[in-house]
Amino acid sequence: MLDRQSAAYSLTHRDFRDDEFWRDIPAWKDVSRGDFGSHLWQSKNSIRKLSNVKDVLGDRVSDDLIADIEAAFKIAPMNVRITPYVFSLIDWNNPLIDPLRKQFLPVASQMLPDHPYYLADSLYEDVDSPVPMLTHRYPDKVLFLPLTTCPVYCSYCTRSRIIGGSTESIEKDTYGPNPKNWEPAFEYLRQHPEIEDVVISGGDAYNLTPKYIQLIGDTLLDIPHIRRLRYATKGIAILPQKILTDDAWVDALMSVYKRGRKMGKQVVIHTHFSSPREITQWTRDAMDRLYAEGIIVRTQAVLQDGVNNDADIMIRLTKQLSYINVRPYYVYIHDMVPGCEHLRTTVRDGVEVEKRVRGTTAGFSVPTFVCDAPGGGGKRHISSYEYYDEENGISVWRAPEVKPQELFLYFDPIHRLNPDAQARWQNASGRRALVRACVDQVNPDLSDEQRDKISQRLEGIVR
């Protein structure tokens, strides 16, 4: 018999927070709805430094928490930038367990040592880059990175090697939008007729001016074989006010969309929602505007420990997004990038959460759970591994149409393994033995040289 008390049957996904929640923040208690609803006010008052946190929260934050945040600033791979919208939605009575705080404001007490096989460029975006700012991995799709800034910096970012500015621990080659630097990427696209799909990311398309939204869109639409454009932005989740008040930006997007539609080409937005707590009436209003104009918005999420690796939370997120005409697309197992070990989950988590989500709503509203295979294997369905040693946290993957001769390995966080398995990971020779045993389960005919190359690639020796 169906359990009509389950999350799948709850109607809470139709409820949207519409109170003046920002007034609970001492520094913003007198901010009007009109000011808070302005994208300009939001950008001007973004949290960027530890002093901002203290000034805005006043006595609502303890000295211990401030010290914890300060310690995180010294080791985190990115700087902090949080819109007042998101900052106000954090439960400051219980900040350590709050899912929004976990995504945008790290604390040192929760951070863990990086996995031995982490890589700054875990997905080999730079390796698979034929010209600057472009990654070409799939035959008909490319990733275009015209800038490296965002309206917020997410702790789980897969591109922390270039995004979020230089920190005390990392120097970065960041860059802003510059059309002169984009021309090699555009010329590469013109010369490769197999490419039909371009993701315009970065960084974040929200930080492109209307002029550049138009320039990039028109340039790509002018290339005959390009059929699909995706403007990628976290913005709708963390700054929906921009869609409601930045008419020039929306008008530029709409101009590209309408021109593309006349040409029989798709122009859509891809965004990131990882928690139902990010969704309010502001979100719904922003989506109503985009939907009324005909813009398709798809969303992706990153599976994060203590944020959304709970099936009931993911069910609510999926149903709430569908209710406001956001199309769930992907849920990623967290990439193996630095500073994120405390957020990563296991492959088994992904498999089990997807089992629960699938069947709760129409299939076209259910996201596909994937592992973006480290080393450039691309997105693989979460259940499509060739072999999974759950005890030691090692999964082996193939990507036959992307890099057919290679094997790709993903590793569960070590702290989630049993004590015996954790001990096996403590030295390099033990790690290599674990990897070799799993690889042999998939392809026992590999030569010693091929096995060594896999181990070396994992350790960042071979690029």
C-alpha positions in Angstrom: 0.0 0.0 0.0 1.2 3.5 -0.8 2.5 5.5 2.1 0.7 8.8 1.7 2.5 10.2 4.7 5.8 10.1 2.9 7.7 13.1 1.5 6.5 12.3 -2.0 2.9 13.0 -1.0 3.6 16.1 1.1 2.4 19.4 -0.3 5.0 21.5 1.5 6.8 22.0 -1.8 4.0 24.4 -2.7 4.9 26.7 0.2 7.3 29.6 -0.5 8.8 31.8 2.2 7.6 35.4 1.8 8.3 37.0 5.2 10.9 39.7 5.8 13.5 37.2 7.0 16.4 39.6 6.6 15.1 41.8 9.4 16.4 39.1 11.8 19.9 40.2 10.9 20.8 43.1 13.2 22.4 45.3 10.5 19.5 44.9 8.1 16.6 45.1 10.5 15.5 48.4 9.0 16.1 47.5 5.3 12.9 47.9 3.3 11.5 45.2 1.1 12.2 47.5 -1.9 15.9 47.8 -1.0 16.3 44.2 -0.2 14.6 43.3 -3.5 17.2 45.3 -5.5 20.0 43.5 -7.2 22.2 46.6 -6.8 21.6 46.6 -3.0 22.3 42.9 -2.8 25.6 43.2 -4.7 26.7 46.3 -2.7 26.1 44.6 0.6 27.5 41.1 -0.2 29.5 39.5 2.6 33.2 39.3 1.5 35.3 39.6 4.7 35.3 38.3 8.2 34.7 41.9 9.4 31.4 41.9 7.3 30.2 38.8 9.2 30.8 40.5 12.6 29.5 43.9 11.6 26.3 42.4 10.1 25.5 39.8 12.8 26.6 41.8 15.8 25.8 39.9 19.0 24.1 37.1 17.1 27.4 35.4 16.4 29.7 34.0 19.1 33.4 34.6 19.4 34.0 30.9 19.0 32.2 30.9 15.6 34.1 33.9 14.4 37.4 32.2 15.3 36.2 29.1 13.5 35.4 31.1 10.4 38.7 33.0 10.6 40.6 29.7 10.8 38.8 28.5 7.7 39.7 31.6 5.7 43.3 30.7 6.2 43.0 27.2 4.5 40.0 27.4 2.2 40.7 27.4 -1.5 38.4 30.3 -2.2 37.5 33.7 -0.8 34.0 34.2 0.6 31.3 36.1 -1.2 27.7 35.7 -0.1 24.7 37.7 -1.1 22.5 39.2 1.7 19.7 37.0 0.4 21.5 33.8 1.2 23.2 35.1 4.3 19.8 36.1 5.8 18.4 32.6 5.0 21.0 30.9 7.2 19.7 29.8 10.6 22.0 31.8 12.8 20.6 30.0 15.9 22.1 26.8 14.5 24.8 27.9 12.0 27.0 24.8 12.3 24.4 22.5 10.9 22.7 24.9 8.6 22.8 23.7 4.9 23.3 27.1 3.5 26.1 28.1 5.8 27.8 24.8 4.9 27.7 25.7 1.2 28.9 29.2 1.4 30.8 29.9 4.6 33.3 27.3 5.7 34.4 26.7 9.3 37.7 25.1 10.1 36.3 22.7 12.7 34.3 20.9 10.0 37.0 20.8 7.3 39.0 17.6 6.8 42.4 16.8 5.1 42.0 16.4 1.3 41.8 12.9 -0.1 45.3 11.6 -1.2 44.0 11.4 -4.8 42.4 14.9 -5.0 43.3 17.1 -7.9 42.8 20.8 -8.3 41.6 20.1 -11.9 39.8 16.8 -11.0 37.8 16.8 -14.2 40.8 17.5 -16.5 39.1 20.6 -17.9 42.5 22.2 -18.5 43.9 19.0 -20.0 41.0 18.8 -22.4 41.4 22.4 -23.4 42.4 22.9 -27.1 42.5 26.7 -26.7 42.3 29.0 -23.7 38.9 29.2 -22.0 37.5 26.2 -23.9 37.1 22.6 -22.8 36.2 20.1 -25.6 35.5 16.6 -24.2 32.3 15.4 -25.7 32.2 15.3 -29.5 29.4 17.9 -30.0 29.6 20.0 -26.8 32.1 22.5 -25.4 32.5 24.4 -22.2 33.3 28.1 -22.6 34.7 30.0 -19.6 34.7 33.7 -20.5 35.3 34.9 -16.9 36.2 33.6 -13.5 34.1 35.7 -11.1 30.7 34.9 -9.5 28.1 36.7 -7.5 28.7 34.1 -4.7 31.5 31.6 -4.1 30.3 28.1 -3.4 32.5 26.0 -1.1 31.8 23.0 -3.3 33.1 24.7 -6.5 34.8 22.3 -9.0 36.8 25.2 -10.4 38.2 26.6 -7.2 41.6 26.5 -8.9 40.7 29.6 -10.9 37.6 31.0 -9.2 37.2 32.9 -5.9 40.4 34.9 -6.1 43.8 34.2 -4.6 43.8 33.2 -1.0 46.4 32.8 1.8 47.0 29.3 0.6 46.5 29.5 -3.2 47.7 31.9 -6.0 45.4 31.9 -9.0 45.4 33.2 -12.5 41.9 34.7 -12.5 40.5 36.9 -15.3 37.5 39.1 -16.1 35.5 39.3 -19.3 37.6 40.5 -22.3 36.3 40.0 -25.8 39.8 40.1 -27.3 40.7 37.0 -25.3 37.6 35.1 -26.5 38.4 35.2 -30.2 40.6 32.0 -30.2 37.7 30.1 -28.6 35.2 31.5 -31.2 37.6 30.7 -34.1 38.0 27.1 -32.7 34.3 26.7 -32.7 34.0 28.0 -36.3 36.6 25.4 -37.4 34.9 22.5 -35.8 31.5 21.7 -37.4 30.9 18.7 -35.1 30.2 21.1 -32.2 26.5 21.9 -31.7 26.3 22.8 -28.0 28.1 25.5 -26.0 27.9 26.0 -22.2 28.7 29.6 -21.3 30.0 29.3 -17.8 33.0 30.5 -15.9 32.7 32.0 -13.3 29.1 32.9 -13.7 27.1 34.4 -16.6 25.3 36.6 -14.0 28.6 38.6 -13.9 28.6 39.2 -17.6 27.3 42.7 -18.5 24.3 42.9 -20.9 26.6 43.9 -23.7 28.7 40.8 -23.2 25.6 38.5 -22.8 24.5 39.9 -26.2 28.0 39.7 -27.8 28.7 36.1 -26.8 25.2 35.0 -27.7 25.1 36.7 -31.2 28.7 35.5 -32.0 27.7 31.9 -31.2 24.4 32.0 -33.0 26.2 33.3 -36.1 28.1 30.0 -36.3 25.9 27.8 -38.5 26.5 24.4 -36.8 26.0 25.6 -33.2 22.4 24.8 -32.2 22.2 25.1 -28.5 23.5 27.7 -26.0 23.3 27.4 -22.3 24.0 30.4 -20.0 25.2 28.9 -16.7 24.6 30.7 -13.5 24.1 30.0 -9.8 22.3 33.4 -9.8 18.6 32.4 -9.7 19.3 30.4 -6.5 21.3 33.1 -4.7 20.2 36.4 -6.3 16.8 36.0 -7.8 16.4 39.8 -7.4 18.5 40.3 -10.5 15.9 38.7 -12.7 13.3 41.0 -11.2 15.1 44.3 -11.2 18.0 44.2 -13.7 15.9 44.8 -16.8 19.0 45.5 -19.0 20.5 42.0 -18.3 17.2 40.2 -18.8 16.5 42.2 -22.0 19.9 41.2 -23.4 19.2 37.5 -22.6 15.8 37.8 -24.2 17.3 39.3 -27.3 19.6 36.4 -27.7 16.8 33.9 -26.9 14.4 35.4 -29.4 17.0 35.6 -32.2 17.9 32.0 -31.5 14.3 30.9 -31.6 13.8 32.5 -35.0 16.8 30.6 -36.2 15.5 27.3 -34.8 18.2 27.3 -32.1 17.9 26.8 -28.3 19.0 29.4 -25.8 18.4 28.3 -22.2 19.6 28.9 -18.6 21.4 26.3 -16.5 21.4 27.0 -12.8 22.3 25.3 -9.5 19.9 24.7 -6.6 21.2 22.3 -3.9 18.8 22.9 -1.1 15.1 23.7 -0.7 16.2 26.4 1.8 17.5 28.5 -1.2 13.9 28.8 -2.6 11.6 31.6 -1.6 8.8 33.7 -3.1 11.6 35.8 -4.7 12.7 32.6 -6.6 9.1 31.9 -7.7 8.6 35.5 -8.9 11.9 35.4 -10.9 10.9 32.1 -12.5 7.5 33.4 -13.3 9.1 36.2 -15.3 11.5 33.9 -17.2 8.8 31.3 -17.8 6.4 34.0 -19.1 9.0 35.0 -21.6 9.5 31.4 -22.8 13.0 30.8 -21.2 13.7 27.2 -20.2 15.7 26.9 -16.9 17.3 23.6 -16.0 19.0 23.0 -12.7 21.9 20.9 -11.3 22.9 20.1 -7.8 25.9 18.8 -6.0 25.3 16.0 -3.5 26.7 17.3 -0.2 27.0 15.8 3.2 24.6 17.5 5.6 23.1 19.6 2.8 21.1 17.3 0.6 22.3 13.7 0.9 18.9 12.9 2.5 16.3 11.4 0.2 13.4 13.4 1.8 15.3 16.7 1.2 16.1 15.8 -2.4 12.5 14.8 -3.0 11.3 18.1 -1.8 13.9 20.0 -3.7 13.0 18.2 -6.9 9.3 18.7 -6.5 9.5 22.3 -5.5 11.7 23.2 -8.5 9.4 21.4 -10.9 6.5 23.3 -9.3 8.0 26.6 -10.4 9.0 25.4 -13.8 12.7 24.7 -13.1 13.6 21.5 -14.8 15.8 19.2 -12.6 18.7 18.0 -14.8 21.7 16.5 -12.9 22.8 15.7 -9.4 26.6 15.3 -9.1 28.6 13.2 -6.7 31.0 15.8 -5.3 34.1 16.3 -7.4 37.5 15.4 -5.8 38.8 19.0 -5.5 40.6 20.6 -2.6 39.0 21.9 0.5 35.8 19.9 0.1 36.4 16.5 1.9 33.9 17.4 4.6 31.2 17.9 2.0 31.8 14.8 -0.1 29.5 11.8 0.0 29.8 8.2 -1.2 28.7 6.7 -4.5 26.4 4.5 -2.4 24.7 7.7 -1.0 24.0 8.8 -4.6 22.6 5.4 -5.6 20.3 5.2 -2.6 19.0 8.8 -2.8 18.2 8.4 -6.5 16.3 5.2 -5.8 14.0 7.2 -3.5 13.7 10.2 -5.7 12.8 8.2 -8.8 9.1 7.5 -8.9 8.1 10.5 -6.7 7.1 12.6 -9.7 7.1 12.5 -13.5 10.2 11.1 -15.1 11.1 14.3 -16.9 11.2 16.1 -13.6 13.6 13.6 -12.0 17.3 14.6 -12.1 19.9 12.1 -13.4 22.5 11.3 -10.6 26.0 11.2 -12.1 29.6 10.8 -11.3 31.7 13.2 -13.3 34.5 10.8 -13.7 37.9 12.2 -12.4 40.4 12.4 -15.2 38.0 13.7 -17.9 35.7 10.7 -18.3 32.7 12.9 -18.3 29.3 12.4 -16.7 28.5 8.7 -16.0 25.2 7.5 -14.5 25.7 6.8 -10.8 24.9 3.1 -11.2 27.0 2.6 -14.3 30.3 1.9 -12.6 32.2 -1.2 -13.9 33.2 -2.1 -10.3 32.6 -0.7 -6.8 34.6 -1.8 -3.8 32.4 -0.2 -1.1 34.6 -1.4 1.7 37.6 0.6 0.5 35.6 3.3 -1.3 36.8 2.8 -4.8 34.7 2.8 -8.0 35.9 2.2 -11.5 34.3 3.7 -14.6 34.5 3.5 -18.4 33.6 6.2 -20.9 33.5 4.4 -24.2 32.5 7.3 -26.4 34.7 9.9 -24.6 38.0 8.2 -23.8 37.5 4.6 -24.8 40.8 3.1 -23.8 40.9 4.6 -20.3 39.6 3.6 -16.9 38.6 6.3 -14.4 38.5 6.0 -10.6 36.4 7.8 -8.0 37.1 7.5 -4.3 34.6 7.8 -1.5 35.8 10.0 1.4 38.1 8.1 3.7 36.4 9.2 6.9 33.3 7.4 5.7 35.1 4.0 5.6 35.4 1.5 8.4 38.6 1.7 10.6 40.4 -1.2 8.8 39.8 0.4 5.4 40.9 3.8 6.7 44.2 2.2 7.9 44.8 0.8 4.4 44.8 4.3 3.0 47.5 5.6 5.3 50.5 4.9 3.0 51.2 5.2 -0.7 52.0 1.6 -1.3 48.8 0.5 0.4 46.8 2.9 -1.7 48.4 1.7 -4.9 47.6 -1.9 -4.0 44.0 -1.1 -3.4 43.8 0.7 -6.8 45.5 -2.1 -8.6 43.1 -4.7 -7.2 40.1 -2.7 -8.3 41.5 -2.1 -11.8 42.3 -5.8 -12.2 38.6 -6.6 -11.5 37.7 -4.6 -14.6 40.7 -5.3 -16.8 43.1 -8.0 -15.6 45.0 -7.9 -18.8 46.6 -4.5 -18.2 50.3 -4.3 -18.3 52.4 -3.2 -15.3 53.2 0.0 -17.3 49.5 0.7 -17.8 48.7 0.1 -14.1 51.6 2.3 -13.0 50.3 5.1 -15.3 46.9 4.9 -13.7 48.5 5.3 -10.2 50.7 8.1 -11.4 47.8 9.9 -13.0 45.9 9.7 -9.7 48.8 11.2 -7.9 49.1 14.1 -10.3 52.4 13.0 -11.8 51.1 12.4 -15.3 48.9 15.2 -16.7 
